[in-house]
Amino acid sequence: MRNDSRLSRMLHVLIHMDRHQDAATSEMIAKMLNTNPVVVRRTMAGLRQQGYVRSEKGHGGGWTLVRPLSEITLLDVYNALGEPHVFAIGPADDQPKCLVEQAVNNALADVMKEAEALLLRRLGSVTLEEIAAEFEAKLTARSAAAYSCAS
């Protein structure tokens, strides 16, 4: 099963948007993500509905952040994307009358529910500002390393 990378991709986009002054067009974002602008507009629509971004049409238009990264958590973006499945594993339904399958499915359902609750709590505790700060620290370290190697 293929991974759903929408959350990662939108986090990437939002942090880039924060670093740039101008609006980001759907075409620019699509190029960055190697996808179609229609896919970008469809995906960004959920973020717009939740009040994290806005879009302007016409020349000079595009997508801009409405809220600072410090006010947007990973959970916020996850929810705006329609709460995609967090796990690719799940119960089987090959033999629904089989008591063993029923017992396995019950055990899996309990474990998965607990794991999902933990993951969602953790997503709610991380802001995009924290991720952007990690990026900035790595960029600074890389620049410093490049300078020291050049001297």
Disulfide bonds with the S-S distance in Angstrom:
none
